[in-house]
């Protein structure tokens, strides 16, 4: 909820780091799926010091955590890690139609969790 977001934002010392362009809106709270089924991981370009690791499934958690930790600590990224971070770019959907993106993500979610053979 918004209280959690407000508490999280207290780690930033610069007011500009706390500015949000959109109100907080939780989605599903348990599962996060992006339109391309890949996580978000990396730095947020317009908010210095903010790094994201979201929509990461448990099977990929340790690897994504290492990538983001290395990025935060300034560790040199190998070619493979750079390619992965490019694929996980937090801004990769910027400028795209949000309704189209939502429909793609929901189709993926339904393909995984609302299949007849899962019941």
FENGI-V601075 format. One record per residue. N is the residue number from 0. PSI is psi in degrees with one decimal (none if undefined). OMEGA is omega in radians with two decimals (none if undefined). D_LAST is the distance of its C-alpha to the last C-alpha in whole Angstrom. Layout:
# FENGI-V601075
N|PSI|OMEGA|D_LAST, N|PSI|OMEGA|D_LAST
This chain:
# FENGI-V601075
0|179.0|-3.05|31, 1|-25.6|3.10|34, 2|-36.5|3.11|36, 3|-45.1|3.12|34, 4|-44.7|3.12|35, 5|-42.6|3.12|39, 6|-41.0|3.14|39, 7|-36.3|-3.11|38, 8|-13.4|3.14|40, 9|-12.6|3.13|43, 10|-14.7|-3.11|43, 11|135.7|-3.12|45, 12|-23.4|-3.10|49, 13|129.3|3.14|49, 14|-35.9|-3.11|48, 15|-26.4|3.13|47, 16|-19.4|-3.08|44, 17|-6.4|-3.11|43, 18|135.2|3.12|43, 19|138.7|3.11|40, 20|-11.4|-3.13|40, 21|148.6|3.10|37, 22|152.4|3.10|36, 23|132.5|3.08|33, 24|109.8|3.12|30, 25|151.6|3.10|26, 26|111.6|2.99|23, 27|-23.2|3.07|20, 28|-19.1|-3.14|22, 29|-46.1|-3.11|19, 30|138.7|3.04|18, 31|128.5|3.12|21, 32|129.6|3.10|21, 33|164.2|-3.13|24, 34|-26.0|3.12|24, 35|9.0|3.12|25, 36|11.2|3.08|22, 37|151.8|3.10|26, 38|169.5|2.91|27, 39|130.5|3.09|30, 40|130.1|3.07|33, 41|-169.2|-3.11|36, 42|146.3|3.03|39, 43|113.4|-2.97|39, 44|-40.2|-3.04|42, 45|4.0|3.13|44, 46|91.0|-3.11|43, 47|133.7|3.11|45, 48|-2.0|3.13|44, 49|125.3|3.11|40, 50|146.0|-3.07|38, 51|141.2|2.90|34, 52|100.6|-3.04|31, 53|157.6|-3.11|28, 54|35.6|3.14|24, 55|123.2|3.11|25, 56|154.2|-3.04|22, 57|-33.2|-3.13|22, 58|-20.9|-3.13|23, 59|-0.8|-3.02|26, 60|-47.9|-3.09|27, 61|-41.6|-3.14|30, 62|-43.5|3.12|31, 63|-39.0|3.10|31, 64|-42.4|3.11|33, 65|-44.2|3.12|36, 66|-48.6|-3.10|36, 67|-39.2|3.10|36, 68|-42.4|3.10|39, 69|-39.3|3.13|41, 70|-45.9|-3.14|41, 71|-41.3|-3.08|42, 72|-5.3|3.11|45, 73|12.7|3.12|46, 74|139.0|3.13|45, 75|134.0|-3.13|46, 76|133.2|3.05|43, 77|170.9|-3.11|43, 78|-43.5|-3.13|42, 79|-44.6|3.13|39, 80|-38.7|3.09|38, 81|-41.5|3.13|40, 82|-40.4|3.12|37, 83|-45.4|3.13|34, 84|-34.7|3.06|36, 85|-41.1|3.12|37, 86|-32.1|-3.11|33, 87|10.8|-3.06|32, 88|126.2|-3.09|35, 89|-16.2|-3.12|34, 90|13.8|-3.01|36, 91|-18.1|3.12|34, 92|4.3|-3.11|33, 93|133.8|3.10|36, 94|-3.7|3.13|37, 95|158.3|-3.11|34, 96|120.5|-3.06|33, 97|-33.1|3.13|30, 98|-39.5|3.10|29, 99|-43.2|3.12|28, 100|-42.9|3.12|27, 101|-43.0|3.14|25, 102|-41.0|3.11|23, 103|-45.3|-3.13|23, 104|-42.0|-3.14|21, 105|-35.6|3.06|19, 106|-44.7|3.12|18, 107|-46.6|3.12|17, 108|-49.1|-3.12|15, 109|-35.6|3.08|13, 110|-33.8|-3.10|13, 111|-48.3|-2.92|12, 112|-16.9|-3.10|9, 113|30.0|3.13|8, 114|143.3|3.14|7, 115|-36.4|-3.10|6, 116|-4.8|3.08|6, 117|-7.8|-3.07|4, 118|none|none|0
